[in-house]
Amino acid sequence: MASRGSGQDAGAIALLGEFAPDARAQLSGLIFALVLIDGEGRIAEVNPAAEDLLGTSAHRLIGGRLA
């Protein structure tokens, strides 16, 4: 089992970027909130349900941290 902050976290984000058009479309269609966090604890991606739940836009969330 990999520890938090391992290279696997960065790999998951890189994988999302590699398949971005399809992956982002699928994430957008989810009815539940999804927040992807990178290996450094920063928000890497959110879907529209997460924007609604958190009351702010993806643009403002991405790169920040959940406190």
VENSUL-V23381 format. One record per residue. N is the residue number from 0. RES is the residue in three letters. SS is DSSP state (A for helix, B for strand, O for the rest). OMEGA is omega in degrees with one decimal (* if undefined). NEAR is the number of other C-alpha atoms within 10 Angstrom. Layout:
BEGIN
n={N/N}
res={RES/RES}
ss={SS/SS}
omega={OMEGA/OMEGA}
near={NEAR/NEAR}
END
This chain:
BEGIN
n={0/1/2/3/4/5/6/7/8/9/10/11/12/13/14/15/16/17/18/19/20/21/22/23/24/25/26/27/28/29/30/31/32/33/34/35/36/37/38/39/40/41/42/43/44/45/46/47/48/49/50/51/52/53/54/55/56/57/58/59/60/61/62/63/64/65/66}
res={MET/ALA/SER/ARG/GLY/SER/GLY/GLN/ASP/ALA/GLY/ALA/ILE/ALA/LEU/LEU/GLY/GLU/PHE/ALA/PRO/ASP/ALA/ARG/ALA/GLN/LEU/SER/GLY/LEU/ILE/PHE/ALA/LEU/VAL/LEU/ILE/ASP/GLY/GLU/GLY/ARG/ILE/ALA/GLU/VAL/ASN/PRO/ALA/ALA/GLU/ASP/LEU/LEU/GLY/THR/SER/ALA/HIS/ARG/LEU/ILE/GLY/GLY/ARG/LEU/ALA}
ss={O/O/O/O/O/O/A/A/A/A/A/A/A/A/A/A/A/A/O/A/A/A/A/A/A/A/A/A/O/O/O/O/O/O/B/B/B/O/O/O/O/O/B/B/B/B/O/A/A/A/A/A/A/A/O/O/O/A/A/A/A/O/O/O/O/O/O}
omega={-178.0/176.6/177.6/179.2/-179.1/178.0/179.3/177.9/179.6/178.4/178.9/178.8/177.6/178.6/177.0/179.4/-179.1/-178.9/-170.2/-174.8/-178.9/-178.1/179.7/178.2/179.6/178.7/-179.5/-177.8/-179.4/178.8/178.9/-177.5/178.5/177.0/177.7/-178.0/179.2/-176.9/178.8/177.6/178.8/178.2/-178.4/-177.6/172.6/176.1/-177.9/178.5/177.1/176.6/179.3/-178.3/-176.4/174.8/178.6/-174.8/175.6/-179.6/-180.0/-176.0/-173.4/-178.5/179.3/179.1/171.2/-178.3/*}
near={3/8/9/12/12/12/12/14/19/15/13/15/17/13/12/16/13/11/10/13/10/12/13/15/11/11/18/17/11/13/11/12/16/17/20/15/21/23/18/13/15/16/18/19/20/21/22/20/18/21/18/12/11/12/9/12/14/19/11/9/19/16/14/13/13/9/3}
END
